[in-house]
Amino acid sequence: MSSFGSPGSGPYTGKPTPPERGSFPLDHDGECKHIMKQYLSCIKKVKGVNEDICRDMAKSYLACRMDRNLMARDEFKNLGFAESTAKPSASSPGNGKTSS
């Protein structure tokens, strides 16, 4: 009879390797728990729809984790957040004005 969890006749002897992304310390002290609760409440309120307000909370949560070294610092574009398009620029095409 084989041991539980092993596909063959002997125990598994391979060394597990951590994933490249997604492996980070847990927030045991609850440093970012308040933001996480707000995010979960937001998701519940919008019934799981990916609303901008909830995405902003998710971004704040990730920023909190990065600020407290609970995850590796990374650019938000690498975490699935697009660059903000709401910022108007003074030299945007079509306005015909230059800022002096």
C-alpha angles and dihedrals in degrees: 000000000000123000119260113278098012118110096209139037099285139049120276110266101177121115114244117233123210119239118262092237132023098040108117140137119276119248095247093163093050093236092153098026095109092058091046091053091050090051094049090048090051092050090050091049094052092041095241097308113144098246123177093239091056092045089054089053091049089051090050090050092052090046089052091052092048092047091054095044092247089129136015115276111252138160114269091234087064089053095056101270116127122220112273111262095186094085110100114211125216092230097047113146118257101032094092092212130111123205115237 
